[in-house]
């Protein structure tokens, strides 16, 4: 018997409201009354085919597919072989009524239906499973759409007593179906939130939770064609955009959800990249969340950065080399991995290997480096178009946002190794941006109410930026040197009054600033020169040796006054930086400090440390090795040392000046008894470990 054609129109009524509901819509909004919001959300209408759809009802019974058309006010369903919406509505009403009376059999069946899980229609006697009824499958697909259309009228009843049903419908596999189903489902979600305001958190959580999906198996529905990841993203953001347009409070509700659903640091790279990609897409249509989204990405990136660096610092040369080999192998197979749905090569570990602690450490470090690399590459690509015109106000506004993230997230973090290169790269696009970054660092470094560690970090960032920045012009280097020298003199004048000797705990800001100036001198000494003899080749550092050089005014005096002060900075600053400064200063006839360095070798810092005066212990150490004074000296952390993440490195390759030791600075010239190898090591020590390659102290 051929199926009977049934045609009906289901009007989506405006959801009822009552005193117990929390309205969160705009004053004149309705979930079904704003065509503009629907159009902006990408939920386009299909109203032009009414005649064609009516004709479908008289077509051959061999065509079993139903056609669904809907807009915000009307959803027309012309069905062939499917149940009428009125019948489905009665079924839902009866299930809810019986649930209210304590009878849950129909209610539980309704929950299972709304989850959208495929049902087998095979004949029990057909063991081969070849005789699958396509009509039954088409009916199931069509009926599920009808359920969500019919359920819209019952959203006022889906309060606390309907928690189980709401959980089931939010588990519906809606992303792996067709566009019509996705649109109906999005409309239902809007109706649900309109009638039940507190459900907004659940709905937004369900959508955001799917941000990390990267494999088709995570959204595929049996019996439906495979849906591309791009289509899935479009549907997710159509739903999210629609919610944000209809419900003004959605942005404030969404912010903590984005942070809560962010993948854990040990989740695979695929999940992190997919989630970040969706976050960056969200910020395009949600201006109110733009800064919060970037803060979230940067903060999570810093955590991975720090963990990665700490893991690498704890590794010996063998393990570090293994990490480098693993990264190289991964790059060679990158194209293959992108096409492979199975992550087993990257994420699984054989039983034998899982027992190997070294393998686990290498695998973890490699995965963290890859996450860092891929996410930073995405961020560089995101910001680059904005800075195409670095003089524009748009570029300045975006850079101010980056400065805010730098000040509040990156600067306070010790051991951050790569995240800060966003500000390093874009901060060199123009002198205006350079000035903005340097001004920020100077303000933080000399604000007395700031924590001491933050002030020291600001000095390190400023010095490293000016020293390493290939696009920082020479006149800015001179200006920064003079400004820092002025503040150094001011500090010295204050501290010398009570100073009895070098003490890093009491006078840390002074030493941090002195070390910053020496670091800048080592890299940018040529920019501090005003004139040289005619026979000096400016491209050949060796040609400067043994010539009378004229330096910028006051620079020599600034360095001399502070180096030979009571605070004795050469005893407290990092030995590697002090030694390199001493070599260059001597050979360029800038200053001769070797007698002071030799004298400092006989000086014990512990006799001047804080607390030694009051407890009578000035001549003894309380709990430290008397021969180890490293804990009383500054570290040599400078945050813009060479960037070595393999993929994103391309963005900053031309941004920083490499360290180039000057041939000829040998032990004999310095009057030192060390051999050539030791001197070479000292020259290399000024460059921080690049962390991700075997050549720990080598610049490209």
N, C-alpha and C positions, 0 to 999 in steps of 0.2 A: 504494500500500500504506500503510495507516494505521500511524502510529508505535505502538510497543509501550510500554505504561506500565511504568516501572521505578521501584521504591521501595527506598530503602536508607537506612540510618542510619550516618553517619560519626562515630565517637567521636573527639573531640579528646583524644589521649593527653597526659598530663603530659610536658612536654619533658624529655628525658633530660639529665643533667648528667654532667660528667667533671672530672677534675682540671685540665684546661687551661682550663676556663671560669671566668669571674669572676662569682660570685654577687652580685647586687645587690638581690635581693628581701628583703622582711622575712622573719624566720626561719620563720614558719609560712605564708608566702604561696605561692600558685601562680597562674600566669597564668590558669588556668581553674578555680580553686577558691574564689573569693571572690565570692559573690553581692552582698555589701554594696558592694564597690568598684564592681561593675558597675552597681548601681542608682544610686549616687551620681554615677557618670559619665554617667548618662542612657542607658545601653545596656539598655533595657527588654526583657523577655522576651516571647515570644509562644507560650505553651504551652497556650492554651485552645482552639485550633482544630484539634486533632489529627484529630478525626473529619471535620471539614470538609475538611481537607487530604487525608485519605485518599480521600475521595469524589472529589476532583478527578481522581484517576488514572483514573476510569471515565467522565469527562465526554467530550463530543463532541470528536473530533479537531480540530474547527475552532478550539478554544481551545489555543493553542500556548504560553502563558506558564507558566513553572514557578513554584512557590511555595517559598520558602525560609523555614525557621524555625530559630532557633538560640538557645541560651543559652550560658552559660560552660562547661557540661559536655557538652551535646549539640547537634549541629547536624543537624536532620532535613531532608532534601531529597527532595521528591516530584517526580520529573521526568517531563516529557512531551517527547519528542524531543530530549533532551540526553544527553550522555555520562555514564555512572556515575562517581562520584568514584573508585572503585577503578581504573578505566581511566586516569583522569587521573593518579592517584598512580603507576601503573606508568610512564606517560610521563615524569613528572618524575624518577622513580628512574633510568630508562634514560638520560635526558639528563645527569643528574649523574654516573652511572657512566662514561659515554663521555667526559664532560668531564675526569674524573680520569685517563682514559687518553689524553688529548690530542686527542680527536675532538670538535669544537665545533659541528658543524652543528646537531644537535638542541638543544644548549645555547643557541645563538644564536636559534633559533626560539622557544625558551621565553622568553628575555629579551624578545623583541619582543611575544609574547603578553601577558606580565605588565605591560607598559607600558599596556595597556588602550586602545590606539589603535584606532579604528573601522576595520573591513575592509569593502571594497565587495563586495557580493554581486550586482552587476548581471551579467546575461548578456552575454558579449562581443559577441554578435550583436545585442543590443538597444541601438542607438545612442541612442535617446531616453531610456533610463534609466527608463522608466515601470514596467517589470516588475521591481520589487525584491522579493525573497523575504522576507516578514515572518517566516517560520519560521526562516530562516537568521540573521536579526538577533536573534531571541529566543534562539536556540541560543548565539550568541556571548556575549550578555549573561549567560546562565545559566552557561555554561562558565567564564567568567572568575571568577565566584564560586566555582565548584568548584575552580579552580586554587588560589585562595588558601586554601580549606579544606584541600585535599590537601597543599599546600605546608607547612602548619603542622607536619606530622609530620617534615619534613626540615630544620627550622630548626637542629638541631645540626650539620648538614653545611654550613651557610652561613657558614663562617668565612672566613679570608683568601682561600681558593681560590674562594670564591663572591662576591667583590667585584662582579664585573660583573653578576651576577644580582641582587644586593641593590640596586645602583644602579638597575637597570631597574624593579624592583618599587616602589622609592621614587619613581619618576617616574610611577607609575600615576595616571591621571586619575580619582581616586576621589571628589573633591568634587562633580563634576557628575552623579553617578549617583543611584540611589535610596537610601533610608535603609538597606535591608537590606544593600546592597553596602558602604555606609560602615561599618556595624557589623561586618561580616565582616572588612573591611580593618583596622579598629582592633584587633580580636581578633588578627589575624595579626601586627600590629606588636608587640603585647604578647608574643606567643609568641616572636617573633624576638629581642626584647631579653632575654627570660627565658633563652633558650638561648645567646645571644651578647651578653654584657654590654657589650662595647665598641661595639656597634651603637647603643647608646642615644643617643650624640651625633648620629649620622646621622639617626635617627628624629626626634629633637627639632628638629634643624636643618630637616628637611623640613617639619615642621608650622609652625615659626615663620616660615619663608621665605614662607609663604602669608599671613601677617598683613597684608602690604601690598597684597594683592589688593583691587581695588575695582570692577573691571568684570566682567561675566558672561563675557566672552570669555576671561578668564584661567582659568576653571575649567569652561567649557562643554564637553560631549562631544557630538559629532555623533550625531544620532539619538535623543538623550535630551531630555526636556523641560527648559526653562531652570530652573535652580535659583536661588532668591532669595539675595541676599547674606546675609540674616539666617540662612537655613538653613545656608549655608556656614560662617558663624561658629559656629553651634551645633555643627556637626560637628567643626570644628577644636578647639573647646574641650572637647568630649566626649572627643576623643582625648588632648588634653594633660592634662586632669583625670585620666583613667584612668592615664596614665603616672605622674603625680605620686603617685597613690594606691598604685600597685603597687611603685614603685621609690623608696625613700627618698633615694637619691643624686641623683634627677632634678633637684631644685631647684638644687643646686650646679652641676650640669652645664648647666642651662638659663640661669643668670645670664649667663655670657659670651656665650652664643648670642644672647640678646636684644639685647645691645649690638652684636654683630657684624652682625646682620641689620637693624639700624635703618636706615631709608632715608637716603641721603646728602642733604646740605642742598639740593642742586640738583635733587633729584627732585620730581615734581609734588605739589601740595597733596593730591590724592586719596590718594597713597601714604602721606604723613605722617599724615593724619587716620585712615585705615584702620588703620595700625600702632598709633597711640596708642590708638585705640578698643579694639583687641584687648589691648593691654597693660593698660588700665584694667579690662578684663573679667577678665584673668588674675589680677590682684591680689585679686579678690573671693574666689577659692578657693585662693589660695596665700599664706597669711599670711607665710611665711618670705621671700617675694620682694617683699612690699609696699613696703618702704622702698627696696629696690634699684631697683624699677620707677620709683618717683617720682624717685629720684636720676637715673636714666637720662633720663627725660623732661625734667626740669628742665635737666640739663646740655646736652642737645641743643637745647633751646629757647633757652638762653643763647647758644649759638653762632650761631643764626639771628638772635637779637636784636642781638648785637654786629656781625655782618656787615651787617645791615640799617642800623644806625645809622651805621656807617662809610661805607657807600655814600651815605646821605642827606647826611652831613656834607660829602662831596666834591662834591655837586651844587650847581649854581647855582640861582637862583630859578626859572629857566625849566624846568629838569628836575624840580625839586621840584613845580612846578605840574602838570607832565605826569603825575607819579606820582599826585597827588591826583585828577586827572581820570580816570585809568585805574581807580583804586579806586572812584570814584563810578559809573563805567560798569559795573564788575563787579558792584557791589551791585544795580544796576537789573536786571541780567540773571541774578541769582543763582538764581532759581527755575528758569529755563530751563536753566542749566548743570547743576543738580542732576539733571535728568531726561535730560540728553543724555549718551549713552555715549561720544560722540566728544569728546575733549579738544582738538581741533584749534584751536579759537578761543583757548584759553588756552596751549597748549603748543607750537604750531607757529608758525613765522615765515616769512612769504613771502620769496622770494629777494631782493626789493628791500629789504625791511625788515631782513633779516639782515645786510646790509652797513652798516646804519646803527648806529654805536656808541651813539649816544644812545638809540635805540629799545631796544637790548639792555640798557642800564643801567636804563632805566625799567621794562622788563619784569621784570628780575631783582629790582629793589626792590619792585615791586608783588607779585610772587609770594612774596617773603619776608614782607612785611607780612601777606598773606593767611594764610600758614601760621601765623605768630605769633598772629594774631587768632583763628583757628579753634581752635588748640590751647589757648590761654589761656581761651577761652570754655568749652571742655570742662572745664578744670580748675576754673574758678570754679563751674560747675554741679556738678561732682563733690563739692566740699568744702562747698557751701552747706548741704545738709541736716544735716551734722554740727554746724554752728555755729548751728542754729536755737535751741538752748539754749546760749548761750556760757558759762554758768556750770557746765555739766556737766563731769565728769571726762573724758568722751570727747572733748569739744571741746578740753580742755587737752592731752590726749595727742596728738591730731592736730596741734595748734598747736606742740607741742614737736618733732614731726617736721618741720614747716615751718621752725622755727627752726634745726634742724640743717642742712637744705638751704640755708637762707639763709647760715649761718655758713661752710659748707664749699664752696658752689658760687657763690652770688650775690655775697656780699660781696667775695671776692678778684677778681672780674671787673670790669675797667674798661670803661666804656661800655655796660654793661647798661642798658637803657632802660625795658622794660616787665615783664620777668619778676618783678621785685621787688614788683609791685603785688598779688600773691597775699598776701604777708605784710602789706602795707599795708591791704588790704581787710579781711581776717579779723582782723588785729591790733587793729582798732578796735571789735570786737564787744562787749567788756566791759573794765572797768578792770583786771581780772585779766590779761587778755591784753595790754593796753597795757603794764602793768608788766613782764610777761615779756619783751616785745620791747625795751623801753627798758633793762631790766637787762642783757640780752644785749649790746646795743650798748655800754653803759657798761663792762661787764667787759672787752670786747675793746679798747675805746679806751684803757684805763688799765692794761693788762697789758704791762709793759715788755719781756717776752720775745717779744711779737708783732712781726711785721715792721712797719716804719714805715708802709708804704702801707696795710696793713690797719687800723692804728689811725686813720689819717686818714679812711679810708673809713667806719669805724664812726661817727666824729664826724659825717660828712656825712649818713649814714643817720639817725642819731638826730635831728639838727637838722631835717632835711627832714620826718621823721615828725611831730615835735612841731609844727613850723611849719605844715605842710600838712594835718594830720589834722583834719578837720572834727568828728570825734567825740571828739577828745582834750580832756577837760575842762580848764577854766582852772586849777584847783588843781594838776593834774599838770604843766601848763606851768610854773607857778611853782616847783614842787618840782624839776623837771629843771633849770631855770635856776639854782637855788641849788646843786644838786649839781655842775653843770658849773663854776659860779663857784668853788666850793670847790677843785676840782681845778686850775682855772686859777691860783688863788693859790698853790697848792703848787708847780706847775711854775715859776711866775715866781720864787718864792723860791729855787729850785734853780738856774735858768738865769741869773739876774741876777748871780750871783757871778762868773761868767767872761765875761759878755756885754760886748762892746765896741760893739754895734750890731745892727741887724736882720740876721738871717741865716736864710733859710728852710731851709737844709740842716741846720743845727745844731739849730734849735728848731722844727722842723716840727710836732710835736704841740701845742705852745703855740699856734701860729698857726692850726692847724686848729680848735682848740677856741674860740679867740677869734672866728674867722669864723663858727663854728656859732652862737655866742651872738648875734652881730649879725644873722644870718639869722633866728633865732627872734624877735628883737626886732622886725624889720621886719614880720613877719606877725602876731605875737601881742602887740603892745604893749598892747592894751586889757586883756589878762589879767594884765599886770604892774602894773596900777594898782589901788590900794586905795580911793581916794576922789577924787571930782571935785565941783566946784561944782554946785548944784542946776540951774542953767540949761544944763548940758551934756546934749545929747541923745546917748545912748550908741549910737544907730543911725546917727548922723551924724558921721563922723570930723572934718568941718570944725568942728564945734562945740567940739572940744577945743582948737583953736588959741588961743594967747594966754591960756590959763587956768593958774592954779596947780594942778598935779596932784600928788597924793601917790602915790608909787610904793612898791612892796613894799620892806620894809626890806633894807638891804645891797646891793640891786641896783645902785643908783647908785655906791656905793663900790666894788663889785667891778669894774664897767666902768671907772671912773676910774683906779683903781690900776693896772690892766693896760694900758689904752690909753696912759697917760703913763709907762709903765715904759721901761727901757733897750731892751727888745725891740722897742718901737715897732711894734706890729702893724698899724697903719693903713698903713704903708709896704709891708707884705708881703701882706696879705690882698687878695682880689680887688677891684680898683677899683670895679666895679659895685656890690658889696655895701657897700663903705666909703662910697661917695657916697650911697646910699640911706639908710644908717644915719645919716649926718651930717645929711641933710635932716630926717628924722623926729625925731631927737634934739634938733635945734635948735628946731623949731617946737613941740614938746611940752615945751620947757624942761627936757629931761632932761639934756642935755650940749651944750656948744658946742665942736666940735673942728675948725672950719675953720682957725684959725691953725696948728694942727699939720699939717693936710693941706697948707697952703701951704708950710710949712717943709719938709715931706718932698719937695716938688718939687725942692728944691735938693740933695737927698741922693742919693748914688749907692750902690746896694746892693752893687756889685762890690767896694767897698773893705772890706766886712765879710765877704765870702763865704769859705767854708772853703778853706784853702790859701793865701789871700792873705797870711797872717801869716808863714808859714814860708818862702815863696819870694821875699819882697821885692816882690811884685807887688800890694800893697794899693791902689795908685793907678792900676792899669791893668787893663783887661780882656784876657784872653789870647786869646779866640777869639770873642767876641760883640760885637755892635754896641753901642757905648757908650750909644746912645740907646734901646735896646730892653732893658727890664728885665723883660719879661713872663716870661722863663724863670726868674726869681728870685722870682716871686710865685705865690701859690696860685691854682689854677683855681677856677671858680665852679660846680663840679659838685655838684648836689644831686639825688638820684635819684628823688624823688617829685614832680617837676614834672609838669604836666598830662599825662594819659593820653589818647592820641588814636587808638588802634586802633578802627576804626569799629564793629565788631560787639560786641566784648567791653567796649567803653567803658561800656555800660549798667550793668555791675556796680559801677563805681567813681565814677559821676557825682556821687553825693552824699557821697563820702568825703573830698574834698580842698577846701581853701579856695583860691579863685582870688585872684590878685594884683589888688588894686584901687588904682590910684594915687589919691592924695588931691588933688582940685582945689585950686588955690591955692598949691601949692608951686612958685612960679615963680622965674625968675632974679633978679628985682628983690628978692624977699624974702630970697634967700640972699646977696645982695650979689655975685652972679656975673655975669660979662659975657656968658654964653652966651645964645643965643636960646631961645625957647619950644620949638622943635622939638628942639634938643639935649637939653633937660631931659626932654622926653617920652621920648626915646630912652634916656636914662639910667634913667628909672623902669622902662622896659620891660626893660632888660638884666638885672634881677634874676630874671626868669623865663627858664628855659632854653628852647631851641628845642624845640618839640613834635614836630618831625621828620616827621610824616606829613601835615601840612596846610600850605596856603599861608601862613596866618597864623602865622608862626614864633613870635611872642612874645605871642600872644593866648590868653587863657583863655576858656573858654565861660562 
